[in-house]
Amino acid sequence: MYLWIKALHVIAVIGWMAGMLYLPRLFVYHCDAPKGSPQCETFKVMERRLLKAIINPAMIVTWVAGLYLAYDGGFFNSTWFHSKLALVIAMSAVHGYFAGAVRKFAEDRNTVPANTWRLLNEVPTVLMIGIVILVIVKPF
């Protein structure tokens, strides 16, 4: 069963990361759309659906399957796992920030400029690189 859960975990992580990399890119383009325009309303639908249908469920499955794997694999006492867990918690915080941004964009209350969203688009990538290195290399 462990390998099936591991496969589910990897699939969920891929889905979560795909959404986390795409959502802030949508925000960049949304910033340029005039409020109330058909383009702006389309971005609102795209952002909401991406968050609700892909990113949120993928994060939940990632966490549930990951905690099972950590328990079953006996990783809770490993230093590399503590570091990985810290980065996953940081990724979840970024997820929460992005979810709040979806709400602000939906209410036409975004105050973050497109250039900042371009920079924030890199945060999930950096966190993901750290997580993958910790899982594969287990440097400590």
N, CA and C atoms as an extended XYZ file, in Angstrom:
420
Properties=species:S:1:pos:R:3:atomname:S:1:resname:S:1:resid:I:1 pbc="F F F"
N         0.821       -1.207        0.000 N   MET     1
C         0.000        0.000        0.000 CA  MET     1
C         0.863        1.268        0.000 C   MET     1
N         2.029        1.181        0.617 N   TYR     2
C         2.925        2.332        0.727 CA  TYR     2
C         3.233        2.929       -0.649 C   TYR     2
N         3.560        2.086       -1.627 N   LEU     3
C         3.914        2.589       -2.951 CA  LEU     3
C         2.732        3.239       -3.665 C   LEU     3
N         1.524        2.734       -3.437 N   TRP     4
C         0.332        3.349       -4.022 CA  TRP     4
C         0.096        4.738       -3.424 C   TRP     4
N         0.272        4.847       -2.120 N   ILE     5
C         0.115        6.143       -1.456 CA  ILE     5
C         1.218        7.098       -1.926 C   ILE     5
N         2.411        6.578       -2.105 N   LYS     6
C         3.523        7.395       -2.598 CA  LYS     6
C         3.213        7.917       -4.001 C   LYS     6
N         2.690        7.058       -4.860 N   ALA     7
C         2.307        7.488       -6.209 CA  ALA     7
C         1.224        8.564       -6.141 C   ALA     7
N         0.225        8.371       -5.295 N   LEU     8
C        -0.831        9.367       -5.110 CA  LEU     8
C        -0.236       10.690       -4.631 C   LEU     8
N         0.700       10.609       -3.699 N   HIS     9
C         1.352       11.803       -3.168 CA  HIS     9
C         2.083       12.567       -4.280 C   HIS     9
N         2.845       11.865       -5.103 N   VAL    10
C         3.588       12.511       -6.195 CA  VAL    10
C         2.619       13.145       -7.195 C   VAL    10
N         1.548       12.455       -7.531 N   ILE    11
C         0.545       12.997       -8.454 CA  ILE    11
C        -0.076       14.265       -7.875 C   ILE    11
N        -0.413       14.233       -6.589 N   ALA    12
C        -1.012       15.399       -5.936 CA  ALA    12
C        -0.030       16.565       -5.889 C   ALA    12
N         1.234       16.274       -5.599 N   VAL    13
C         2.255       17.330       -5.569 CA  VAL    13
C         2.381       17.982       -6.945 C   VAL    13
N         2.380       17.175       -7.986 N   ILE    14
C         2.473       17.723       -9.345 CA  ILE    14
C         1.284       18.645       -9.624 C   ILE    14
N         0.100       18.214       -9.260 N   GLY    15
C        -1.085       19.055       -9.453 CA  GLY    15
C        -1.022       20.345       -8.655 C   GLY    15
N        -0.594       20.217       -7.395 N   TRP    16
C        -0.494       21.395       -6.529 CA  TRP    16
C         0.506       22.398       -7.107 C   TRP    16
N         1.679       21.888       -7.483 N   MET    17
C         2.721       22.781       -7.996 CA  MET    17
C         2.324       23.391       -9.336 C   MET    17
N         1.676       22.638      -10.187 N   ALA    18
C         1.227       23.197      -11.467 CA  ALA    18
C         0.306       24.391      -11.214 C   ALA    18
N        -0.620       24.230      -10.299 N   GLY    19
C        -1.527       25.325       -9.970 CA  GLY    19
C        -0.830       26.495       -9.300 C   GLY    19
N         0.099       26.186       -8.398 N   MET    20
C         0.820       27.241       -7.678 CA  MET    20
C         1.743       28.035       -8.605 C   MET    20
N         2.181       27.417       -9.677 N   LEU    21
C         3.012       28.126      -10.644 CA  LEU    21
C         2.174       28.916      -11.652 C   LEU    21
N         0.970       28.453      -11.918 N   TYR    22
C         0.119       29.101      -12.917 CA  TYR    22
C        -0.699       30.252      -12.333 C   TYR    22
N        -1.179       30.103      -11.104 N   LEU    23
C        -2.076       31.110      -10.526 CA  LEU    23
C        -1.454       32.506      -10.473 C   LEU    23
N        -0.230       32.671       -9.956 N   PRO    24
C         0.322       34.032       -9.958 CA  PRO    24
C         0.583       34.583      -11.358 C   PRO    24
N         0.788       33.706      -12.323 N   ARG    25
C         0.919       34.159      -13.712 CA  ARG    25
C        -0.409       34.735      -14.180 C   ARG    25
N        -1.524       34.097      -13.797 N   LEU    26
C        -2.833       34.663      -14.114 CA  LEU    26
C        -2.997       36.029      -13.465 C   LEU    26
N        -2.491       36.173      -12.232 N   PHE    27
C        -2.579       37.462      -11.542 CA  PHE    27
C        -1.840       38.557      -12.324 C   PHE    27
N        -0.688       38.207      -12.891 N   VAL    28
C         0.086       39.184      -13.678 CA  VAL    28
C        -0.781       39.720      -14.812 C   VAL    28
N        -1.425       38.818      -15.535 N   TYR    29
C        -2.255       39.240      -16.664 CA  TYR    29
C        -3.527       39.935      -16.188 C   TYR    29
N        -4.062       39.480      -15.064 N   HIS    30
C        -5.288       40.069      -14.516 CA  HIS    30
C        -5.049       41.535      -14.153 C   HIS    30
N        -3.858       41.846      -13.652 N   CYS    31
C        -3.532       43.236      -13.286 CA  CYS    31
C        -3.698       44.183      -14.467 C   CYS    31
N        -3.449       43.689      -15.662 N   ASP    32
C        -3.525       44.529      -16.862 CA  ASP    32
C        -4.934       44.632      -17.438 C   ASP    32
N        -5.861       43.823      -16.945 N   ALA    33
C        -7.230       43.839      -17.475 CA  ALA    33
C        -8.033       44.943      -16.781 C   ALA    33
N        -8.709       45.782      -17.537 N   PRO    34
C        -9.529       46.829      -16.929 CA  PRO    34
C       -10.658       46.213      -16.090 C   PRO    34
N       -10.870       46.789      -14.914 N   LYS    35
C       -11.936       46.288      -14.026 CA  LYS    35
C       -13.273       46.344      -14.741 C   LYS    35
N       -14.041       45.243      -14.593 N   GLY    36
C       -15.360       45.162      -15.208 CA  GLY    36
C       -15.348       44.712      -16.653 C   GLY    36
N       -14.176       44.602      -17.254 N   SER    37
C       -14.102       44.172      -18.654 CA  SER    37
C       -14.363       42.667      -18.748 C   SER    37
N       -14.782       42.196      -19.920 N   PRO    38
C       -14.973       40.749      -20.094 CA  PRO    38
C       -13.698       39.962      -19.781 C   PRO    38
N       -12.537       40.517      -20.141 N   GLN    39
C       -11.265       39.861      -19.857 CA  GLN    39
C       -11.057       39.729      -18.347 C   GLN    39
N       -11.346       40.776      -17.613 N   CYS    40
C       -11.206       40.757      -16.155 CA  CYS    40
C       -12.123       39.700      -15.542 C   CYS    40
N       -13.342       39.638      -15.998 N   GLU    41
C       -14.295       38.652      -15.470 CA  GLU    41
C       -13.863       37.223      -15.818 C   GLU    41
N       -13.266       37.039      -16.977 N   THR    42
C       -12.754       35.721      -17.360 CA  THR    42
C       -11.624       35.301      -16.429 C   THR    42
N       -10.720       36.225      -16.113 N   PHE    43
C        -9.638       35.903      -15.182 CA  PHE    43
C       -10.181       35.507      -13.813 C   PHE    43
N       -11.219       36.180      -13.364 N   LYS    44
C       -11.821       35.833      -12.064 CA  LYS    44
C       -12.316       34.395      -12.058 C   LYS    44
N       -12.985       33.986      -13.131 N   VAL    45
C       -13.486       32.611      -13.240 CA  VAL    45
C       -12.322       31.624      -13.293 C   VAL    45
N       -11.327       31.922      -14.095 N   MET    46
C       -10.168       31.031      -14.231 CA  MET    46
C        -9.456       30.857      -12.888 C   MET    46
N        -9.239       31.956      -12.184 N   GLU    47
C        -8.539       31.902      -10.895 CA  GLU    47
C        -9.325       31.106       -9.867 C   GLU    47
N       -10.634       31.375       -9.793 N   ARG    48
C       -11.477       30.670       -8.821 CA  ARG    48
C       -11.513       29.171       -9.115 C   ARG    48
N       -11.697       28.813      -10.363 N   ARG    49
C       -11.768       27.394      -10.723 CA  ARG    49
C       -10.441       26.678      -10.497 C   ARG    49
N        -9.342       27.334      -10.850 N   LEU    50
C        -8.024       26.746      -10.625 CA  LEU    50
C        -7.807       26.480       -9.137 C   LEU    50
N        -8.161       27.455       -8.306 N   LEU    51
C        -7.979       27.295       -6.861 CA  LEU    51
C        -8.884       26.203       -6.303 C   LEU    51
N       -10.168       26.278       -6.620 N   LYS    52
C       -11.145       25.362       -6.010 CA  LYS    52
C       -11.095       23.945       -6.573 C   LYS    52
N       -10.838       23.806       -7.878 N   ALA    53
C       -10.910       22.488       -8.512 CA  ALA    53
C        -9.575       21.757       -8.562 C   ALA    53
N        -8.472       22.495       -8.501 N   ILE    54
C        -7.171       21.842       -8.640 CA  ILE    54
C        -6.271       22.086       -7.432 C   ILE    54
N        -5.978       23.343       -7.148 N   ILE    55
C        -4.964       23.642       -6.135 CA  ILE    55
C        -5.386       23.182       -4.740 C   ILE    55
N        -6.582       23.553       -4.302 N   ASN    56
C        -7.015       23.154       -2.947 CA  ASN    56
C        -7.078       21.639       -2.769 C   ASN    56
N        -7.773       20.906       -3.663 N   PRO    57
C        -7.804       19.444       -3.485 CA  PRO    57
C        -6.425       18.803       -3.551 C   PRO    57
N        -5.569       19.297       -4.455 N   ALA    58
C        -4.228       18.727       -4.582 CA  ALA    58
C        -3.419       18.957       -3.316 C   ALA    58
N        -3.565       20.133       -2.706 N   MET    59
C        -2.843       20.396       -1.461 CA  MET    59
C        -3.319       19.462       -0.351 C   MET    59
N        -4.611       19.268       -0.257 N   ILE    60
C        -5.157       18.394        0.794 CA  ILE    60
C        -4.644       16.967        0.617 C   ILE    60
N        -4.698       16.449       -0.593 N   VAL    61
C        -4.210       15.085       -0.854 CA  VAL    61
C        -2.708       15.004       -0.593 C   VAL    61
N        -1.968       16.029       -0.994 N   THR    62
C        -0.524       16.066       -0.729 CA  THR    62
C        -0.251       15.939        0.759 C   THR    62
N        -0.947       16.724        1.573 N   TRP    63
C        -0.737       16.699        3.019 CA  TRP    63
C        -1.128       15.351        3.627 C   TRP    63
N        -2.306       14.850        3.279 N   VAL    64
C        -2.788       13.600        3.874 CA  VAL    64
C        -1.873       12.442        3.498 C   VAL    64
N        -1.586       12.308        2.215 N   ALA    65
C        -0.723       11.217        1.762 CA  ALA    65
C         0.695       11.388        2.308 C   ALA    65
N         1.190       12.617        2.337 N   GLY    66
C         2.532       12.871        2.844 CA  GLY    66
C         2.686       12.540        4.310 C   GLY    66
N         1.696       12.890        5.108 N   LEU    67
C         1.760       12.554        6.531 CA  LEU    67
C         1.703       11.047        6.746 C   LEU    67
N         0.892       10.368        5.940 N   TYR    68
C         0.857        8.899        6.025 CA  TYR    68
C         2.235        8.323        5.698 C   TYR    68
N         2.840        8.802        4.611 N   LEU    69
C         4.159        8.302        4.199 CA  LEU    69
C         5.214        8.582        5.272 C   LEU    69
N         5.152        9.755        5.866 N   ALA    70
C         6.124       10.102        6.914 CA  ALA    70
C         5.950        9.200        8.136 C   ALA    70
N         4.712        8.931        8.493 N   TYR    71
C         4.447        8.051        9.634 CA  TYR    71
C         4.883        6.624        9.321 C   TYR    71
N         4.415        6.112        8.193 N   ASP    72
C         4.711        4.721        7.836 CA  ASP    72
C         6.205        4.502        7.567 C   ASP    72
N         6.867        5.523        7.029 N   GLY    73
C         8.294        5.409        6.744 CA  GLY    73
C         9.185        5.737        7.922 C   GLY    73
N         8.596        6.180        9.022 N   GLY    74
C         9.377        6.517       10.207 CA  GLY    74
C        10.247        7.754       10.037 C   GLY    74
N         9.754        8.740        9.285 N   PHE    75
C        10.562        9.921        8.981 CA  PHE    75
C        10.433       11.043       10.009 C   PHE    75
N         9.511       10.926       10.952 N   PHE    76
C         9.274       12.035       11.878 CA  PHE    76
C        10.497       12.366       12.743 C   PHE    76
N        11.436       11.458       12.873 N   ASN    77
C        12.644       11.716       13.663 CA  ASN    77
C        13.839       12.118       12.807 C   ASN    77
N        13.637       12.302       11.512 N   SER    78
C        14.728       12.632       10.595 CA  SER    78
C        14.859       14.141       10.429 C   SER    78
N        16.087       14.632       10.500 N   THR    79
C        16.339       16.071       10.361 CA  THR    79
C        15.938       16.581        8.982 C   THR    79
N        16.250       15.804        7.942 N   TRP    80
C        15.881       16.238        6.592 CA  TRP    80
C        14.366       16.412        6.489 C   TRP    80
N        13.613       15.530        7.182 N   PHE    81
C        12.154       15.615        7.123 CA  PHE    81
C        11.655       16.877        7.821 C   PHE    81
N        12.267       17.246        8.930 N   HIS    82
C        11.856       18.467        9.629 CA  HIS    82
C        12.050       19.682        8.729 C   HIS    82
N        13.165       19.701        8.006 N   SER    83
C        13.429       20.799        7.070 CA  SER    83
C        12.414       20.787        5.925 C   SER    83
N        12.146       19.605        5.409 N   LYS    84
C        11.163       19.477        4.327 CA  LYS    84
C         9.802       19.944        4.805 C   LYS    84
N         9.418       19.522        6.006 N   LEU    85
C         8.126       19.902        6.563 CA  LEU    85
C         8.027       21.422        6.706 C   LEU    85
N         9.109       22.055        7.125 N   ALA    86
C         9.112       23.515        7.245 CA  ALA    86
C         8.867       24.167        5.882 C   ALA    86
N         9.492       23.630        4.835 N   LEU    87
C         9.288       24.183        3.494 CA  LEU    87
C         7.869       23.918        2.989 C   LEU    87
N         7.301       22.760        3.323 N   VAL    88
C         5.919       22.457        2.915 CA  VAL    88
C         4.944       23.375        3.656 C   VAL    88
N         5.238       23.668        4.911 N   ILE    89
C         4.408       24.624        5.654 CA  ILE    89
C         4.508       26.007        5.005 C   ILE    89
N         5.721       26.393        4.594 N   ALA    90
C         5.897       27.668        3.896 CA  ALA    90
C         5.107       27.674        2.581 C   ALA    90
N         5.142       26.555        1.848 N   MET    91
C         4.376       26.448        0.603 CA  MET    91
C         2.879       26.593        0.887 C   MET    91
N         2.429       26.006        1.975 N   SER    92
C         1.019       26.115        2.353 CA  SER    92
C         0.660       27.551        2.709 C   SER    92
N         1.591       28.271        3.327 N   ALA    93
C         1.360       29.684        3.637 CA  ALA    93
C         1.254       30.507        2.351 C   ALA    93
N         2.122       30.210        1.381 N   VAL    94
C         2.053       30.884        0.080 CA  VAL    94
C         0.710       30.568       -0.583 C   VAL    94
N         0.292       29.320       -0.484 N   HIS    95
C        -1.014       28.897       -1.003 CA  HIS    95
C        -2.115       29.755       -0.383 C   HIS    95
N        -2.062       29.921        0.939 N   GLY    96
C        -3.063       30.745        1.622 CA  GLY    96
C        -3.037       32.191        1.148 C   GLY    96
N        -1.836       32.718        0.936 N   TYR    97
C        -1.707       34.087        0.434 CA  TYR    97
C        -2.328       34.204       -0.965 C   TYR    97
N        -2.040       33.234       -1.817 N   PHE    98
C        -2.617       33.230       -3.162 CA  PHE    98
C        -4.143       33.103       -3.111 C   PHE    98
N        -4.653       32.285       -2.203 N   ALA    99
C        -6.111       32.132       -2.067 CA  ALA    99
C        -6.745       33.463       -1.657 C   ALA    99
N        -6.079       34.178       -0.755 N   GLY   100
C        -6.565       35.503       -0.383 CA  GLY   100
C        -6.542       36.462       -1.564 C   GLY   100
N        -5.518       36.337       -2.394 N   ALA   101
C        -5.427       37.183       -3.585 CA  ALA   101
C        -6.558       36.886       -4.569 C   ALA   101
N        -6.932       35.615       -4.691 N   VAL   102
C        -8.066       35.265       -5.561 CA  VAL   102
C        -9.312       36.003       -5.083 C   VAL   102
N        -9.529       36.028       -3.767 N   ARG   103
C       -10.692       36.744       -3.223 CA  ARG   103
C       -10.606       38.241       -3.518 C   ARG   103
N        -9.405       38.812       -3.335 N   LYS   104
C        -9.252       40.249       -3.595 CA  LYS   104
C        -9.479       40.585       -5.069 C   LYS   104
N        -8.930       39.765       -5.958 N   PHE   105
C        -9.162       39.997       -7.387 CA  PHE   105
C       -10.650       39.867       -7.712 C   PHE   105
N       -11.323       38.889       -7.100 N   ALA   106
C       -12.755       38.679       -7.357 CA  ALA   106
C       -13.579       39.894       -6.932 C   ALA   106
N       -13.093       40.602       -5.914 N   GLU   107
C       -13.794       41.792       -5.407 CA  GLU   107
C       -13.210       43.081       -5.984 C   GLU   107
N       -12.343       42.952       -6.972 N   ASP   108
C       -11.669       44.105       -7.589 CA  ASP   108
C       -10.917       44.945       -6.561 C   ASP   108
N       -10.279       44.262       -5.596 N   ARG   109
C        -9.543       44.970       -4.536 CA  ARG   109
C        -8.043       44.670       -4.551 C   ARG   109
N        -7.530       44.117       -5.617 N   ASN   110
C        -6.097       43.835       -5.667 CA  ASN   110
C        -5.304       45.139       -5.673 C   ASN   110
N        -4.274       45.209       -4.838 N   THR   111
C        -3.397       46.385       -4.804 CA  THR   111
C        -1.953       46.010       -5.146 C   THR   111
N        -1.711       44.743       -5.406 N   VAL   112
C        -0.362       44.257       -5.709 CA  VAL   112
C        -0.098       44.452       -7.199 C   VAL   112
N         0.998       45.140       -7.553 N   PRO   113
C         1.275       45.370       -8.979 CA  PRO   113
C         1.755       44.104       -9.692 C   PRO   113
N         1.645       44.129      -10.997 N   ALA   114
C         2.013       42.976      -11.830 CA  ALA   114
C         3.469       42.562      -11.615 C   ALA   114
N         4.366       43.518      -11.459 N   ASN   115
C         5.782       43.177      -11.259 CA  ASN   115
C         6.002       42.402       -9.964 C   ASN   115
N         5.253       42.718       -8.950 N   THR   116
C         5.359       41.973       -7.688 CA  THR   116
C         4.840       40.556       -7.871 C   THR   116
N         3.750       40.402       -8.629 N   TRP   117
C         3.239       39.054       -8.904 CA  TRP   117
C         4.252       38.247       -9.708 C   TRP   117
N         4.992       38.902      -10.593 N   ARG   118
C         6.045       38.205      -11.340 CA  ARG   118
C         7.106       37.649      -10.383 C   ARG   118
N         7.455       38.438       -9.390 N   LEU   119
C         8.431       38.006       -8.397 CA  LEU   119
C         7.853       36.901       -7.510 C   LEU   119
N         6.609       37.085       -7.066 N   LEU   120
C         5.962       36.078       -6.215 CA  LEU   120
C         5.750       34.759       -6.948 C   LEU   120
N         5.703       34.809       -8.268 N   ASN   121
C         5.557       33.605       -9.075 CA  ASN   121
C         6.741       32.651       -8.879 C   ASN   121
N         7.889       33.194       -8.466 N   GLU   122
C         9.097       32.374       -8.287 CA  GLU   122
C         9.164       31.704       -6.920 C   GLU   122
N         8.404       32.174       -5.958 N   VAL   123
C         8.468       31.617       -4.601 CA  VAL   123
C         8.134       30.127       -4.572 C   VAL   123
N         7.029       29.680       -5.182 N   PRO   124
C         6.769       28.231       -5.178 CA  PRO   124
C         7.882       27.419       -5.836 C   PRO   124
N         8.506       27.968       -6.871 N   THR   125
C         9.595       27.261       -7.543 CA  THR   125
C        10.768       27.045       -6.596 C   THR   125
N        11.167       28.092       -5.885 N   VAL   126
C        12.287       27.999       -4.952 CA  VAL   126
C        11.975       27.005       -3.834 C   VAL   126
N        10.765       27.080       -3.290 N   LEU   127
C        10.375       26.142       -2.235 CA  LEU   127
C        10.376       24.709       -2.761 C   LEU   127
N         9.836       24.516       -3.969 N   MET   128
C         9.784       23.180       -4.557 CA  MET   128
C        11.187       22.603       -4.754 C   MET   128
N        12.122       23.414       -5.213 N   ILE   129
C        13.494       22.947       -5.402 CA  ILE   129
C        14.071       22.470       -4.074 C   ILE   129
N        13.874       23.246       -3.030 N   GLY   130
C        14.350       22.841       -1.705 CA  GLY   130
C        13.728       21.550       -1.229 C   GLY   130
N        12.434       21.411       -1.426 N   ILE   131
C        11.721       20.200       -1.000 CA  ILE   131
C        12.240       18.977       -1.744 C   ILE   131
N        12.370       19.085       -3.053 N   VAL   132
C        12.833       17.949       -3.854 CA  VAL   132
C        14.250       17.546       -3.449 C   VAL   132
N        15.130       18.517       -3.259 N   ILE   133
C        16.500       18.196       -2.837 CA  ILE   133
C        16.492       17.472       -1.498 C   ILE   133
N        15.698       17.952       -0.556 N   LEU   134
C        15.649       17.302        0.760 CA  LEU   134
C        15.126       15.871        0.672 C   LEU   134
N        14.115       15.647       -0.177 N   VAL   135
C        13.538       14.301       -0.288 CA  VAL   135
C        14.475       13.340       -1.003 C   VAL   135
N        15.103       13.792       -2.058 N   ILE   136
C        15.945       12.904       -2.866 CA  ILE   136
C        17.339       12.723       -2.262 C   ILE   136
N        17.979       13.823       -1.898 N   VAL   137
C        19.366       13.766       -1.425 CA  VAL   137
C        19.445       13.437        0.057 C   VAL   137
N        18.464       13.888        0.829 N   LYS   138
C        18.477       13.710        2.295 CA  LYS   138
C        19.848       14.112        2.857 C   LYS   138
N        20.220       15.398        2.697 N   PRO   139
C        21.573       15.838        3.030 CA  PRO   139
C        21.929       15.770        4.519 C   PRO   139
N        20.948       15.636        5.357 N   PHE   140
C        21.225       15.533        6.792 CA  PHE   140
C        20.122       14.774        7.486 C   PHE   140
